[in-house]
Amino acid sequence: MPRARRTRLIGADRPAVWAVVSDPYQLPRWWPKVARVETVQERSRGSGTLWTKVLKTQAGRDVRADFRCLYSKRETAYGWEQEIEGSPFAKVFRSSVTRIELADADGGTKVRLEANQRLRGMSRLGGFMVKRATVAQLNEALDALAALFEPAAASQEHVDAA
């Protein structure tokens, strides 16, 4: 089961970072390859909220992926799960869960991203490649999130929180 964790200090207070990471409509601003978000069905307090990410492939095609918020703990934690069954991702994944944790830190907010993926069938043999790609995705997400709050920030070193 590939699991990747990355942590970064973001130069903004926790409520400001929370407003971005807990809002599916904000994903195109900071999550890699998301062109837009559609059909958000919000639930009270966030948990159970449903949405569709429209991802842009390298070939320029759109791929839709459905997600569901697993939990939302105001200004501290947010988690979502991809709806795999019946999607183009079902050939590769059994499950894919992303977790975000926020904590106060000197100079801003410590943001920890974690992705847990269970692979299906022969895809399990490529677990190391999936983990490498996932680490790159998390790094890119943290870079984009930092750029929202620190426009002049250069790419910082990411910390593996394993």
Secondary structure, 3 states (H helix, E strand, C coil): CCEEEEEEEECCCHHHHHHHHCCHHHHHHHCCCEEEEEEEECCCCCCCCEEEEEEECCCCCEEEEEEEEEEEECCCEEEEEECCCCCHHHHCEEEEEEEEEEEEECCEEEEEEEEEEEECHHHHHHHHHHHHHHHHHHHHHHHHHHHHHCCCCCCCCCECCC
